[in-house]
């Protein structure tokens, strides 16, 4: 799990289940620094290396909640241990990313 860092611009943080074996799906979630407003908060997700892992384009934290539902993180077979940072943004604010370690099958 990534540590939450409050620098005024940080929205919250992403979490992923790590390590995992390449080719096996794992899960992730987003935790906001404060409850989502009415209508919820859409968080745009990203992976720093899409040859290692991909995520859905977004997830939504429901109004009044701080944590998103779990989403699937798809990993790919690697020939050596690799890492990808799973992160995102909402409203121009960045999430503190979570480092996902993917191992050789």
Beta strands, then each sheet from edge to edge (+ up, - down):
strand 1: 10-16
strand 2: 20-21
strand 3: 26-32
strand 4: 41-47
strand 5: 53-55
strand 6: 58-61
strand 7: 71-75
strand 8: 82-90
strand 9: 93-96
strand 10: 98-103
sheet 1: 2+ 10+ 8- 9+ 1+ 3- 7+ 5-
sheet 2: 2+ 10+ 8- 4+ 6-
end
